[in-house]
Each structure stands twice: as C-alpha cells, then as structure tokens.
Amino acid sequence: MQTFLEETLDTLIEKHEDLAALTLILPSKRAGGFLKNYLREKIRTTTFAPTIISIEEFIETLSDVKIVDSTELLFRSFEAYLSIDTASEKENFESYSSWATTLLNDFNEIDRYLVDPAPFFSYLGSIKSLEKWNVDKEKTPLIDAYLKFWEQLPYFYESLTQQLLKDGIGYQGLVYRKAAEDIEFYLSKHASKPHIFIGFNALNTAEQQIIQALLTQGPSEIYWDADVVFMNDKKHSASLFLRRYKSSWNYFKTNEFTSIQDNFTSPKHIHIVEAQKNIGQVKYVASILKDFSEEELSKTAIVLADESLLLPLLHSLPASVPSINVTMGAPLRSFPAALFFDSLLLLHTKSLDTLYYKDVINLIQDPLVSKLISGSREIIEQIVQSNLTHFSLQRLKSFAHEEDRAFLDWLFGDWKNESREAIDACLTLIGSLKDAERTNRLDRIVLFHIHTIFTKISALNKAFPHLKSCKTVQRLFNELIATTSLDFEGDAYSGLQVMGVLETRVLDFERVIMLSVNEGIIPSGKSNASFITYDLKKQFNLPLYTEKDAIYTYHFYRLLHRAQHITLLYNSFSDGLSLGEKSRFLLQLDLEKQPQHTIRKSSISPVVKTTPRSLISIAKTPEVIERIRAIAAKGFSPSALAAYVRNPLDFYYQKVLKVNEFQEIEETVASNTLGTIVHDTLQELYSPLIGQLLTIKHLTEAKEKIDAEVRLQFKKTFKEGDFSSGKNLIVFEVAKRYIHNFISLEISEIKNGHHIKLIAVENDLNVPITVPGLEFPIHIGGKVDRVDEYDGTLRIVDYKTGLVRQGELEVVDWEAITTDYKYSKALQVLSYALMLNDENPITKGTAGIISFKNLGSGFLPFATKPSPRSQQKDFLITQEVLQSFTQELNKLIFEICDPNIPFTEKEIDSYAY
C-alpha cells in the first residue's frame, strides 16, 4: 500500500529538481513529521530538505503575529473588557470567565471567516433586541443590562484586537485575519517561491483567500486527498468542501483539480462490531491485537473517536504488543494528583472556620497526602471515635503527631480567600510532595506538570491581578487540567499507532481499528456553545453544524481510502444521555456498499457464567472449639443465640472471630444509637423508684426530667455529634416523645387501678446451666431491661424501639423458637426468664416486649398456643414452660458446641424478616 504522502512525494520528486526550494504546508505538525520520515526513506543522496511546516506555523509567519495561549487570552480579554467606556457596570473576573470563552470562540470564528465586524455586530444586537420586543415599555434593569451587553460587543472586539496586535500576539482567528490582510505584502517578497499545500479539506475563508492568492500569483500547487467515488457523488458530504472549491475557485477554471484517486473501491474487509459498554470495545481490541504479528502491528492504527478511552485501552493492551506510539496525550485531569489539588482548592472556596469530617478524611486519605502525614490513620480513628462531624483546625491538629501539624496547616489553614495565598500554598505542597521519598516516578511527572500550571497561574495573576478569590483559582485550575495533557514518548513512525480522529489527517494505514463509532461522537452533532444564532451564521456564511458534520465525514472516509482491513466498533449500551446508537457512517457503509467490499457484522458481550452458589460451611477446628468454650464460660447472651439462629455464620464472625462492623462517623443518629439513648434514659429515670409502687407523682416528676436526661444521654452516646438541627434534632424529639408516651401509658395504667411495683432495671444476670453431653462450664448471661410486679404478677420486660407485633411472641411448636429467627424475641425474653428463675423460682409470671413503635398495644407477652389459628393462648411463664424452653435451649447450645457440626450458612430467605 502506498500512502497519500508517499504518492505526493513521488509526484514532487518527479516534478521538481530542487526540493529544497519548496515550502510544504500540511494540516498539522504530525503530518509534517510523517512527511519528513517518508522523505528520508526516499532520498538516497545528501541534499537540503524542503521547508515543511503546519498551516498554523505558516499563518504565524505570514502575519508576523504569534498565537496567544488561551489562558493568557482570557486575562488579556478581561483587560479589554474593563477598558470599555460604554459598559457602565463591569462584572468581576469570576463571572466574566463563565461566558467569555464562548464569546472568544465566536470572535475566533468571525475572524477566521473574514466576517466584517460592523454589520455582523449590528445584526447580532438587533436580533437580541427583537428577542425582547414585547417588553419595550417595561424594561427591567436586568433586561436593560442584557441589551447593553450586546450593544457594547463591537467596542469590546475592537479594544481586544487593538491591544493584542499592539503586543504582536492574537487568538487564532485574529492571526488568520491579519495573514489574509497581509498576503499581498507576503507575495511581493515570496511570489516566486513554490508553496505546496498537501492534504487539506475544510478551509476557512482566510485560508481560502491566502491559498488562492498563492496559487494564482506564483508557482504554488495544492494536492487534495480526494476519491473519485465521493467526488462523483453530488450528495455525499465527504466531498462537500472539495467539490465546492473545484467549482468556485478561479484557479481551477484553468488548472486541473489534482489528486483524485480511485482507492475507496479497492478490496476491503470491513468488520462492524456491536459492543456492550466502552470497556467491551477496549477488551475486544486487546483480544484481536494479541494475534497480530509485529509487522501487522506496525501497519495498524487504533483510532479513538472518544478520546477518554485512551487510558483503559493502554491498560488493556496485551503483552505481545512490543511497541506503541500514542499521538494523543492523557488529560491531566485523569490523574489522582490533579484531582487532589482540584478538591483542595474546591474545599477552600468555602469558609473553613469549621471543618467538615468528610472533607478532611477525603483529603488525608489521599495516597499523595499519606506520603507526608505519617499518622493519617490515627487522625481518622480519633475523629471516628469522638463521632465528630464538625470541628476546628486546632482540634484536628490535637489528633496529629507533632511532625504532621505543619502539613495540616498548609492543607486546612485559612487562605483568607485570596488567590495568592491559594497559589503559594499549592506550590509549597507540590514542593513537599515531589521531595517525599515514597512519591513514585509517575506522580513526580504529574506533579511537575501541575507545578507548571500553578507557576503559569501565578505569573498571570501578577501581570493581571484579576484572581480575587480561591474560587477563581479553582475554576481556572480545573479548566487547565482538563485541557493540559501528559504526552507519551514513543517512536512516531513504527509500532502500533494510537490516535484521535484529527490526528489521522493525511495519514494512511493498512489496518484501521476505530472505537466509539457512535452517533453523537462521530459526527458529534449539534453544539450550542455559541452566541451566534443559526440564521446569523447563514447570513454571514459561517459554518453550520451540517458543515461541521461534513468535516468528520471526510476524515472518516478518507481514513478508509487505502485501508484494507477495517474494524469499526460502537457501544450499543444506552446509559443516561448516551443512547447507544451506531453512527450514520456505519449505515452509509452498509447501504452504499462497494462491489469489492466485504462487510461482516458481529455482536460481542461479556460471557456471563452462572454457577450455583454453595452455602459456606466452616469446620470447627480445635482453636474454634477452644474459643466457643471461652464464650460459654463467660456466658451466651440472648442476642448471640439469636444471631446463631438467624445465621450460624453471623455468630462465627461476630462472636468467634470478633469481627465487628466497620466503625464510622454517625452523622445521623442510627437506630441502634436511638435504642441505647432510650434505654439509658429510662434506666436513669426509673432507678430511684426500684422497690416502690409506682405512683402518679413519681411518674409526673420523671416526665419533667425527660428533656434534660435525653439531652445528657445524647451527649454520652452520640458523643460530639450535633443534634441541634436537621434529622438529628428530629431523632432527639422522637426519643423524648417515646419516653413521654411510655410514662403516660404507665400513668394511665395506674389511673385505671393497676398496681405496678418496680423490682429491677437494667439488671445484669449470669447463671450457670447444665447441657447434657457437654462437660465444660456453660453460662447464659444478659441485661434485663426491667422486672416488675403488675397486679401481683411478675413481669419481665424487654424494651424495643423498633416495631414488634404480638405474633412474634406466640409459639405453637417449641422447636421453632431455636430454628426460626422470627421467634428471636421470644427466645430473648424466655432466656431472661430462665436466668431470673435461677435466683427465685417463678411460680406466676409473664415475659414480653414493650415496643415503642407499637406502644398502643401495650405490653406484648410471650404466649403458647395449641395450634396456629387457635385463639386460646397461655401467657403465663411456669416451670413447665421453662422446662420446655430449657430442652430447646440445650439443643441449640449443644449444636453450637458440637465439633462435628460446622457453622453452615443459612439461605437468605430463611432469616430475612
């Protein structure tokens, strides 16, 4: 396969004896690099090379004006904006930067297309006034300011262009306009020098004017990369611009339109692949590359229509790929170090009088910061243990090692919302990070680029002091890391090539693999990032979205001209705004299929293997049995036994291995914390009444203490968590309401003639039991919330802040109490009854639950029933009941302690209530 550049070089070598006299102009620097490489291969004798430059370099030479950096342009344009006398009220830099980029892009557009600014801005102002035609008689200050903004645009444009040209710089469009204006001056000196334009397609008006002037007044030439299939098709947008130039340029009325080849009709193997999600595309590419030989890889280009797939692709490439050349850089924003500084700046856009725990933990857990703060884990543990959601910098430093406190000052100290403070702090942090021993090479490279960005921001801030706050620095930094890329090093002319669509200009490959050939990506579709309306663009011959689509159409089909093996992948997965629609180009290839093209379609999706999940079973080793004996000697608690009934693995993890749930800061009061607060408050209110008959006076006095006691218990259990507002304040009020309603229930019971004598509250119990077949000491133990006598009947009460219903405490089959988690509440209250029975045998008693979410049902007692539907219930706890329970309890404990019965996971449905 001979590439377009090689064909053009052959023509030039044959046509021109002295190549050194030529100036070769190409669409990009990269294309120029490939041309030099081909020239080196073709020229066998020592000779001077021709001048090879990009169109942008040529325009700069012609105009004698340098293209200014976009960030510097933003600052300089703000200076021009401030200098306009017609604008009465000026926005600050932060507000200005939010819309200025769009406006500057519009200025760039009208200049590249040589639009006369005076009538253009007059039309634009009139359109904006017409938009408000119905409010002429009642203009608000806002509408008045809006219209004045459009009236002042001509003055802003004029001021900006004058200031930039005075300093010999300009944005791209301004440089193009200046070059078009100066073409006659350039021709007066260089008209006899041949200028060769190679591989162009969509030219702006300035480029057209410059190229036509050189073609008509000198020995210059232009070589198009055109194909006869598209040139002959009057409706195909791939040749839209080339057909337009062929018919409208005076030069082509007397000169041949060169370089129309017939390559697209040659044999091609096209494979269209439908993939699920982007990662599916990347993995598929990796799977086909591993079978390529080194020679095939050197003739292959992977083209990323969606450039965000670069890093996933690089991570997925097989080890069999020996060398790779990446022509596109990875955005700096994709690296953690850049995101860290963005987060840090974002944090300082708000007041840091009080630090929020999530902001602090997110930053000090960052891998970069961990290289400098040796005690970051201890700091987090202290914050969690104290349950701090908001705290001061001094409090934070009190948790840190002495050597870490200075660094915390840099991170969380007061930057006074000043840009210089922010920039200096970030530069200091970068200096410390790059010198840290544990910072790896990649992090150092990224930090170097970030340092360059902050140095640039600092220099611009000194020259143009418009960055007034941390927010302006953060927004500017965020924009710069999105547009700055980390370039990869590689051999540009050998090995596998990875590039974006625009980098493929004038380059040809035998094998092309393109990813993300989706509608909305290629072509990108309509864009609204402009203040110029559609009709105004049409009036002044500015490019419409249809013409921008035609640019991508040309690039897509031009890449296929000489390719022989083509793989085109698209993502068919619909997610959010992405509809998973394949590009119209794929439909065109299919509908307009050439006779020698073979098109194969396939769909790929990840292989989903469904393997039946076996239940986990853990054997009881001697070490596990030893741990179980230790638990038995200390005492099985009712909650531990209930955990085993729910799922033996829960018991194994929580009690045997002592694996606790991850402790985290409780920003909103959790249900278990609410339960603890209610229990502890009731204990404090009722403890003074132990041994007494409850009276209305007792309970009324207790009511008066509810607010103070609940507040005290909140501070004790919720630690330093805030409950003065929001959800926590609601929970605080709920806790008070629970206790208030409970005491009111007791008052109504007494008013109805019932007698309640309080015997014990929060009573710790631990009693030995004998389990047949087990010869080691066994205890059961736990804390009974309340024991009282209700009208002379012993009553064992367990408080629950959650919802409990009577049915959960009614047993028909005794075996269910230790096998079905539904009856875990019955298991608990009967365990308390059994423990109390050891101290004083129960002759007449009840045991049950008071549910604060079901307080209207009052005390919910344990009961036995002869059958599930029977209305006959026995609520009394008798020795016979305790004997039946003891038999089931013995079976449960024996099963836990039996070395031959492993801890086997239960099916989820069997315990999910």
Residue pairs with C-beta under 8 A, 6 or more apart in sequence:
1 299
1 508
1 510
1 562
1 564
2 562
3 38
3 507
3 508
3 562
4 199
4 225
4 259
4 506
4 508
4 561
4 562
5 31
5 34
5 35
5 38
5 198
5 199
5 506
5 507
5 508
6 38
6 42
7 259
7 261
8 198
8 199
8 223
8 259
9 35
9 38
9 39
9 42
10 42
11 223
12 19
12 22
12 24
12 196
13 19
13 42
13 43
16 22
16 194
19 39
19 43
19 47
19 48
19 49
19 50
20 47
20 48
20 49
20 50
21 50
21 193
21 194
22 50
22 51
22 194
22 195
22 196
23 50
23 51
23 53
23 58
23 193
23 194
23 195
23 196
24 32
24 35
24 50
24 51
24 52
24 53
24 196
24 198
25 53
25 54
25 55
25 58
25 195
25 196
25 197
25 198
26 32
26 35
26 52
26 53
26 54
26 55
26 198
26 199
26 506
27 54
27 55
27 199
27 200
27 201
27 505
27 506
28 54
28 502
28 503
28 505
29 54
29 57
30 327
30 492
30 503
30 505
30 507
31 54
31 198
31 199
31 505
31 506
31 507
32 52
32 53
32 54
33 492
33 493
34 492
34 493
34 506
34 507
35 52
35 198
36 49
36 52
37 492
37 493
39 49
39 50
53 61
55 200
55 207
56 67
56 172
59 175
59 176
59 179
59 206
59 207
59 210
60 66
60 67
60 175
62 179
62 182
62 183
62 186
62 210
63 170
63 175
63 176
63 178
63 179
63 182
64 168
64 182
65 165
65 168
65 169
65 170
65 174
65 175
65 178
65 179
66 168
66 169
66 170
66 175
67 169
67 170
67 171
67 172
67 175
68 76
68 164
68 169
68 170
68 171
70 171
70 483
71 456
71 457
71 460
71 476
71 479
71 480
72 460
73 104
73 171
74 97
74 100
74 101
74 104
75 460
75 463
75 464
75 466
76 160
76 163
76 164
76 464
77 100
77 104
77 160
78 93
78 96
78 97
78 100
78 464
78 466
79 163
79 464
80 156
80 159
80 160
80 163
81 87
81 90
81 96
81 100
81 156
81 159
81 160
82 90
83 159
83 163
84 152
84 155
84 156
84 159
85 155
86 148
86 151
86 152
86 155
87 148
87 149
87 152
87 156
88 148
89 145
92 466
92 468
93 466
93 467
93 468
93 472
94 468
94 469
94 471
94 472
94 475
97 472
97 475
97 476
102 529
102 530
102 531
103 153
103 531
104 171
105 529
105 530
106 530
106 531
106 532
107 157
107 160
107 171
107 173
107 174
108 171
108 172
108 173
108 174
109 173
109 530
109 532
109 542
109 543
110 117
110 120
110 173
110 532
110 540
110 542
111 171
111 173
111 174
111 176
111 177
111 206
112 172
112 173
112 176
112 177
112 204
112 205
112 206
112 207
113 204
113 205
113 206
113 540
113 541
113 542
113 543
114 177
114 180
114 205
114 206
114 209
115 540
115 541
115 542
117 154
117 157
117 158
118 154
120 536
120 540
121 153
121 154
121 157
122 154
123 536
123 539
123 540
124 150
124 153
124 531
124 532
124 533
124 536
125 147
125 150
125 151
125 153
127 533
127 535
127 536
128 146
128 147
128 150
129 147
129 150
132 139
132 143
132 146
132 147
135 143
139 147
161 170
161 174
164 170
164 171
164 174
165 174
165 178
170 178
176 204
176 206
176 207
177 206
179 206
179 210
180 205
180 206
180 209
180 210
183 209
183 210
183 213
183 214
184 213
187 213
187 214
187 217
187 218
190 218
191 217
191 218
192 218
192 219
193 218
194 218
194 219
194 220
194 221
195 214
195 218
195 220
195 221
196 220
196 221
196 222
196 223
197 211
197 220
197 221
197 222
197 223
198 222
198 223
198 506
199 223
199 224
199 225
199 505
199 506
200 207
200 211
200 222
200 224
201 224
201 225
201 241
201 242
201 551
201 554
201 555
201 558
202 241
202 543
202 547
202 550
202 551
202 554
203 211
203 241
203 245
205 541
208 245
208 249
211 220
211 222
212 249
212 250
212 251
214 220
215 221
215 222
215 249
215 251
215 255
216 250
216 251
221 258
222 258
223 258
223 259
224 242
224 257
224 258
224 259
224 260
225 259
225 261
225 506
225 558
225 561
226 239
226 242
226 257
226 259
226 260
226 261
227 238
227 239
227 260
227 261
227 262
227 263
227 264
227 557
227 558
227 561
228 260
228 261
228 262
228 264
229 236
229 262
229 264
229 265
229 594
230 236
230 238
230 239
230 264
230 557
231 239
231 242
231 243
231 246
231 260
233 239
234 243
236 553
237 546
237 549
237 550
237 553
237 554
238 550
238 553
238 554
238 556
238 557
238 558
239 554
240 547
240 550
240 553
240 554
241 547
241 550
241 551
241 554
242 257
245 252
246 252
246 257
261 561
263 561
263 562
264 557
264 560
264 561
264 594
265 594
265 595
265 596
266 562
266 564
266 596
267 564
267 596
267 597
267 598
268 560
268 563
268 564
268 565
268 566
268 594
268 596
268 597
268 598
269 564
269 565
269 566
269 598
269 600
270 566
270 568
270 589
270 597
270 598
270 599
270 600
271 566
271 567
271 568
271 599
271 600
271 601
271 602
272 568
272 569
272 570
272 582
272 586
272 589
272 590
272 599
272 600
272 601
272 602
273 281
273 284
273 567
273 568
273 569
273 570
273 601
273 602
273 603
273 604
274 569
274 570
274 572
274 582
274 601
274 602
274 603
274 604
275 281
275 284
275 569
275 570
275 571
275 572
275 603
275 604
275 605
276 571
276 572
276 573
276 604
276 605
276 606
277 571
277 573
277 575
278 306
278 309
278 312
278 515
278 516
278 571
279 312
280 571
280 604
280 605
280 606
281 309
281 515
281 516
281 569
281 570
281 571
282 309
282 312
282 313
282 316
282 515
283 316
284 569
284 604
285 302
285 313
285 316
285 513
285 515
285 567
285 569
286 313
286 316
286 317
286 318
288 513
288 567
289 297
289 300
289 317
289 318
289 320
289 321
289 496
290 318
290 320
292 300
292 320
294 322
296 511
297 321
297 322
297 495
297 496
298 494
298 495
298 496
299 509
299 510
299 511
300 496
300 497
300 509
300 510
300 511
300 512
300 513
301 496
301 497
301 498
301 499
301 504
301 507
301 509
301 511
301 512
301 513
302 313
302 496
302 497
302 498
302 499
302 513
302 514
302 515
303 499
303 500
303 501
303 504
303 512
303 513
303 514
303 515
303 559
304 310
304 313
304 328
304 498
304 499
304 500
304 501
304 514
304 515
304 516
305 500
305 501
305 514
305 515
305 516
305 517
305 518
305 521
305 522
306 515
306 516
306 518
306 521
307 328
307 500
309 515
309 516
310 326
310 328
310 330
310 498
311 330
311 334
313 498
313 515
314 324
314 326
314 498
317 324
317 496
321 495
321 496
322 495
323 490
323 491
323 494
323 495
323 496
324 490
324 495
324 496
324 497
324 498
325 488
325 490
325 491
325 492
325 493
325 494
325 495
325 496
325 497
325 498
326 488
326 490
326 498
326 499
327 492
327 497
327 498
327 499
327 500
327 503
328 485
328 498
328 499
328 500
328 503
329 485
329 486
329 487
329 488
330 485
330 486
330 488
331 481
331 482
331 483
331 484
331 485
331 486
332 338
332 446
332 449
332 450
332 453
332 480
332 481
332 482
332 484
332 485
332 486
333 339
333 342
333 481
333 482
335 442
335 446
335 486
336 366
336 367
336 368
337 368
337 433
337 443
337 446
337 447
337 450
338 446
338 450
338 481
340 363
340 366
340 368
340 369
341 426
341 429
341 450
341 477
342 474
342 477
342 478
342 481
343 362
343 363
344 363
344 411
344 426
344 429
345 422
345 426
345 470
345 473
345 474
345 477
345 478
346 474
347 359
347 363
347 412
348 415
348 417
348 422
348 470
348 474
349 469
349 470
349 471
349 474
352 393
352 412
352 413
352 414
353 392
354 390
354 391
354 392
355 390
355 391
355 392
355 393
355 396
355 412
356 389
356 390
357 383
357 388
357 389
357 390
357 391
357 665
357 667
360 383
360 396
360 412
361 380
361 383
363 369
363 411
363 412
364 370
364 373
364 376
364 379
364 380
364 411
365 376
365 380
368 433
368 439
368 443
369 376
369 407
369 411
370 376
371 433
371 436
371 437
371 438
371 439
372 404
372 407
372 432
372 433
372 436
373 379
373 400
373 404
373 407
373 408
374 401
374 403
374 404
375 400
375 401
375 404
376 404
378 399
378 400
378 401
379 396
379 399
379 400
379 404
382 399
383 391
383 396
383 399
383 665
384 663
384 664
384 665
385 663
385 719
386 719
386 720
387 665
387 666
387 718
387 719
387 720
387 721
388 395
388 665
388 719
388 720
388 721
389 665
389 667
389 720
389 721
389 722
390 722
391 720
393 408
393 409
393 412
393 413
396 408
396 412
397 405
397 408
397 409
400 408
407 432
410 425
410 428
410 429
410 432
411 429
413 425
415 421
415 422
415 425
415 470
417 469
417 470
418 468
418 469
418 470
419 461
419 467
419 468
419 469
419 470
419 472
419 473
420 458
420 461
421 470
422 470
422 473
422 474
423 454
423 457
423 458
423 461
423 473
424 458
426 454
427 451
427 454
427 455
427 458
430 447
430 450
430 451
430 454
433 439
433 443
433 447
434 444
434 447
434 448
434 451
439 447
445 486
446 486
449 484
449 486
450 481
453 477
453 480
453 481
453 484
454 477
456 480
457 467
457 473
457 476
457 477
457 480
461 467
466 472
467 473
467 476
497 509
501 522
501 552
501 555
501 556
502 555
504 555
504 558
504 559
505 555
508 559
508 561
508 562
508 563
509 559
509 563
510 562
510 563
510 564
510 565
511 563
511 564
511 565
511 566
511 567
512 559
512 560
512 563
512 565
512 566
512 567
513 566
513 567
513 569
514 559
514 566
514 567
514 568
514 569
515 569
516 522
516 569
516 570
516 571
517 568
517 569
517 570
517 582
517 583
517 585
517 586
518 570
518 571
518 578
518 580
518 581
518 582
518 583
519 525
519 579
519 581
519 582
519 583
519 584
520 578
520 579
520 581
521 583
522 552
522 556
522 583
522 585
523 548
523 549
523 552
523 553
523 583
523 584
524 548
524 549
524 552
525 545
525 549
526 545
527 545
527 548
532 542
534 544
536 542
537 543
537 544
538 544
553 585
556 585
557 585
560 566
568 586
568 589
570 582
570 583
570 586
571 578
571 580
572 580
572 582
572 603
573 580
574 580
589 597
589 599
590 599
593 599
615 904
615 905
615 906
615 907
616 649
616 904
616 905
617 902
617 903
617 904
617 905
618 624
618 649
618 652
618 902
618 903
618 904
619 902
620 628
620 898
620 899
620 900
620 901
620 902
620 903
624 656
625 897
625 899
627 656
628 656
628 896
628 897
629 776
629 897
631 640
631 655
631 656
632 774
632 776
632 777
632 778
632 779
632 893
632 897
633 776
633 777
633 778
633 779
634 779
634 781
635 766
635 779
635 780
635 781
635 782
636 778
636 779
636 780
636 781
636 893
636 896
637 780
637 781
637 782
638 780
638 782
638 827
638 828
638 831
638 832
639 782
639 828
640 651
640 654
640 655
641 780
641 818
641 827
641 831
641 889
641 892
641 893
642 821
642 824
642 827
642 828
643 650
643 651
643 654
643 655
644 650
644 651
644 892
644 896
645 818
645 819
645 820
645 821
645 824
645 827
645 892
645 911
646 821
646 824
646 906
646 911
647 905
647 906
647 911
648 903
648 904
648 905
648 906
649 903
649 904
649 905
649 906
651 896
651 903
652 903
653 659
654 660
656 903
665 721
666 673
666 718
666 721
667 721
668 726
668 727
668 728
668 731
669 677
669 718
669 721
669 723
669 727
669 728
669 731
669 732
671 801
671 802
673 717
673 718
674 731
674 734
674 735
674 801
675 799
675 800
675 801
675 802
676 713
676 717
677 710
677 713
677 714
677 717
677 718
677 735
678 735
678 738
678 739
678 799
678 801
678 852
679 762
679 785
679 799
680 713
680 716
680 717
681 706
681 709
681 710
681 713
681 735
681 739
682 739
682 742
682 761
682 785
682 786
682 799
683 761
683 762
684 709
684 712
684 713
685 702
685 705
685 706
685 709
685 739
685 743
686 702
686 758
686 761
686 786
687 761
687 762
689 698
689 702
689 758
690 758
690 759
690 760
690 761
691 757
691 758
691 759
692 698
692 757
692 758
693 755
693 756
693 757
694 746
694 750
694 756
694 757
694 758
695 750
696 747
696 750
696 751
699 743
699 746
699 747
699 750
700 747
702 743
703 740
703 743
703 744
706 736
706 739
706 740
706 743
707 736
710 732
710 735
710 736
710 739
711 732
714 723
714 732
714 735
718 728
721 728
722 728
723 729
723 731
723 732
738 801
738 852
738 855
741 852
741 855
742 850
742 852
742 855
745 855
745 858
746 756
749 756
750 756
754 790
754 791
755 789
755 790
755 791
755 792
756 788
756 789
756 790
757 788
757 789
758 786
758 788
759 787
759 788
759 789
759 794
760 784
760 786
760 787
761 785
761 786
761 787
762 783
762 784
762 785
762 786
763 783
763 784
763 787
764 781
764 782
764 783
765 781
765 782
765 783
765 784
765 832
765 835
765 836
765 839
766 779
766 780
766 781
766 835
767 779
767 780
767 781
767 834
767 835
767 838
767 839
768 777
768 778
768 779
769 778
769 779
769 780
769 834
769 886
769 889
769 890
769 893
770 778
771 778
771 890
771 893
771 894
771 897
772 890
772 894
773 894
774 893
774 894
774 897
778 893
778 897
780 831
780 834
780 835
780 889
781 835
782 828
782 831
782 832
782 835
784 796
784 797
784 798
784 832
784 835
784 836
785 797
785 798
785 799
786 796
786 797
786 798
786 799
787 794
787 795
787 796
787 797
787 836
788 795
788 797
789 795
790 846
790 859
793 844
793 845
793 846
794 836
794 842
794 844
794 845
794 846
794 877
795 845
795 846
795 847
795 848
795 859
796 829
796 832
796 833
796 836
796 845
796 846
796 847
796 848
796 877
797 847
797 848
797 849
797 850
797 859
798 825
798 828
798 829
798 832
798 847
798 848
798 849
798 850
799 849
799 850
799 852
800 825
800 849
800 850
800 851
800 852
801 852
801 853
802 851
802 853
803 851
803 853
803 854
804 825
804 849
804 851
804 853
804 854
804 860
805 851
805 854
805 857
805 860
806 857
806 860
806 863
808 822
808 823
808 825
808 826
809 823
809 825
809 826
809 829
809 848
809 849
809 860
809 861
809 862
809 863
810 826
810 862
810 863
810 864
810 865
810 873
811 817
811 823
811 826
811 862
811 863
811 864
811 865
812 864
812 865
812 866
812 867
812 868
812 870
814 884
814 885
814 887
814 888
815 888
816 822
816 823
817 823
817 826
817 827
817 830
817 885
817 888
818 827
818 888
818 889
818 891
818 892
821 910
821 911
821 913
822 913
825 849
826 862
829 847
829 848
829 849
829 862
830 847
830 862
830 877
830 881
830 882
830 885
831 889
832 847
833 842
833 845
833 847
833 862
833 877
833 882
833 885
834 882
834 885
834 886
834 889
836 842
837 879
837 882
841 879
842 877
842 878
842 879
842 882
843 878
843 879
844 876
844 878
845 876
845 877
846 859
846 861
846 862
846 875
846 876
846 877
847 861
847 862
847 877
848 859
848 860
848 861
848 862
849 859
849 860
850 858
850 859
850 860
851 857
851 860
854 860
861 875
862 875
862 877
863 873
863 874
863 875
864 873
864 874
864 881
865 872
865 873
865 874
866 872
895 901
